[in-house]
Amino acid sequence: MRRNGYTLIEAMINLLVLAIIASILIIALRFYFHVHTTAYAQEHVDWELYMIDLETYLYDVLAMSTENNGQRLVLRKSNETIMLERYDTLIRKQRSGLGHELQLVNVKKAQFTTYDNEMKIAVTFLNGIQKERTFYVIKE
């Protein structure tokens, strides 16, 4: 005689399968959030290090201007000219017309603006993070 119903063994097997799927899902979500957080943390660290570096160029400036629709910042000092510009997916620096140094990578968009003694930089990274900073420049 066959009974139609749901047995205790079937319930335990279904519960076991559900528990396995839930544990795999939890592990996958933890991995995703770890990778996501690490990527954002790296962009933040790169940005802050670049801001510290950029601030050192803003001392003893005689004149500053933007060129190429805000894609390039030119800082004229008594002994050198520093040019910062976005090139492809990076921001690079050039001192007195010599070779280029990489400053910031994974840059999708960068905009330099100047107004009187203020210089503002706005950057969008390839992963969509947007950063912006304004500096007050004391000119000689």
C-alpha positions as CSV (number, residue, x, y, z in Angstrom):
1,M,0.0,0.0,0.0
2,R,1.4,3.4,-1.0
3,R,0.8,6.5,1.0
4,N,1.0,9.9,-0.6
5,G,2.7,12.3,1.8
6,Y,5.8,14.0,2.9
7,T,8.0,11.8,5.1
8,L,10.5,12.9,7.7
9,I,13.4,11.7,5.7
10,E,12.4,13.8,2.7
11,A,12.0,16.8,4.9
12,M,15.5,16.3,6.4
13,I,17.0,15.9,2.9
14,N,15.4,19.1,1.7
15,L,16.6,20.9,4.8
16,L,20.1,19.6,4.3
17,V,20.1,20.8,0.6
18,L,18.7,24.2,1.7
19,A,21.5,24.5,4.4
20,I,24.2,23.7,1.8
21,I,22.9,26.3,-0.7
22,A,22.6,28.9,2.0
23,S,26.2,28.4,3.2
24,I,27.5,28.6,-0.4
25,L,25.5,31.8,-0.9
26,I,26.9,33.3,2.3
27,I,30.5,32.5,1.3
28,A,29.9,34.0,-2.2
29,L,28.5,37.2,-0.8
30,R,31.3,37.6,1.7
31,F,33.8,37.1,-1.1
32,Y,32.0,39.7,-3.3
33,F,31.9,42.3,-0.5
34,H,35.6,41.7,0.3
35,V,36.7,42.2,-3.3
36,H,34.4,45.2,-3.7
37,T,35.7,46.9,-0.5
38,T,39.3,46.2,-1.4
39,A,38.9,47.7,-4.9
40,Y,37.4,50.9,-3.4
41,A,40.0,51.0,-0.7
42,Q,42.9,50.9,-3.2
43,E,41.4,53.8,-5.2
44,H,41.0,55.8,-2.0
45,V,44.6,55.1,-1.0
46,D,45.9,56.1,-4.5
47,W,43.9,59.3,-4.4
48,E,45.1,60.4,-1.0
49,L,48.7,59.7,-1.8
50,Y,48.3,61.7,-5.0
51,M,46.8,64.6,-3.1
52,I,49.7,64.6,-0.7
53,D,52.1,64.6,-3.6
54,L,50.1,67.3,-5.5
55,E,50.1,69.6,-2.5
56,T,53.9,69.7,-2.5
57,Y,53.9,71.2,-6.0
58,L,51.7,74.1,-4.9
59,Y,54.3,76.0,-2.9
60,D,56.2,79.0,-4.4
61,V,54.0,79.2,-7.5
62,L,54.3,82.3,-9.6
63,A,51.4,81.5,-11.9
64,M,49.0,78.7,-12.6
65,S,46.7,78.0,-15.5
66,T,44.7,75.3,-17.2
67,E,45.0,74.2,-20.8
68,N,43.4,71.8,-23.2
69,N,39.9,72.4,-21.7
70,G,41.0,71.7,-18.2
71,Q,42.8,68.5,-19.0
72,R,46.2,70.1,-18.2
73,L,47.3,72.2,-15.2
74,V,50.5,74.3,-15.6
75,L,52.3,75.6,-12.5
76,R,55.0,78.1,-13.2
77,K,57.7,78.5,-10.5
78,S,60.8,80.6,-10.5
79,N,63.1,77.7,-11.3
80,E,60.8,75.2,-13.2
81,T,57.4,74.6,-14.8
82,I,55.3,71.7,-13.7
83,M,52.7,70.4,-16.0
84,L,50.0,67.9,-14.8
85,E,47.8,66.3,-17.4
86,R,45.4,63.4,-18.0
87,Y,46.8,61.1,-20.7
88,D,44.7,58.0,-21.6
89,T,43.8,56.4,-18.2
90,L,46.4,58.2,-16.1
91,I,47.5,61.5,-14.8
92,R,51.1,62.3,-15.5
93,K,53.6,65.0,-14.5
94,Q,56.2,66.7,-16.5
95,R,58.9,69.0,-15.0
96,S,60.4,71.7,-17.2
97,G,59.7,69.9,-20.5
98,L,61.6,66.7,-19.5
99,G,60.1,63.2,-19.3
100,H,56.8,62.2,-17.9
101,E,56.2,60.6,-14.4
102,L,53.1,58.6,-13.7
103,Q,51.0,60.2,-10.9
104,L,47.6,58.5,-10.8
105,V,46.3,55.5,-12.7
106,N,42.9,54.0,-13.7
107,V,41.6,57.5,-14.4
108,K,38.6,57.7,-16.7
109,K,38.1,61.5,-16.5
110,A,40.1,64.4,-14.9
111,Q,39.3,68.1,-14.8
112,F,41.5,70.9,-13.5
113,T,40.0,74.3,-12.8
114,T,41.7,77.4,-11.4
115,Y,40.1,80.6,-10.1
116,D,42.3,83.3,-8.5
117,N,44.3,81.4,-5.9
118,E,42.2,78.2,-5.9
119,M,42.9,75.1,-7.8
120,K,40.4,72.3,-8.0
121,I,40.9,68.8,-9.3
122,A,38.0,66.4,-10.0
123,V,38.7,62.8,-11.0
124,T,36.5,59.9,-12.1
125,F,38.1,56.5,-11.9
126,L,37.5,53.6,-14.2
127,N,35.4,51.8,-11.6
128,G,33.1,54.9,-11.3
129,I,34.5,56.4,-8.0
130,Q,34.5,60.2,-8.1
131,K,36.9,62.3,-6.1
132,E,37.3,66.0,-5.9
133,R,39.7,68.3,-4.0
134,T,40.2,72.1,-3.8
135,F,43.5,73.7,-2.9
136,Y,44.4,77.2,-1.9
137,V,47.6,78.2,-3.7
138,I,49.8,80.9,-2.1
139,K,51.5,82.7,-5.0
140,E,54.8,84.4,-4.7
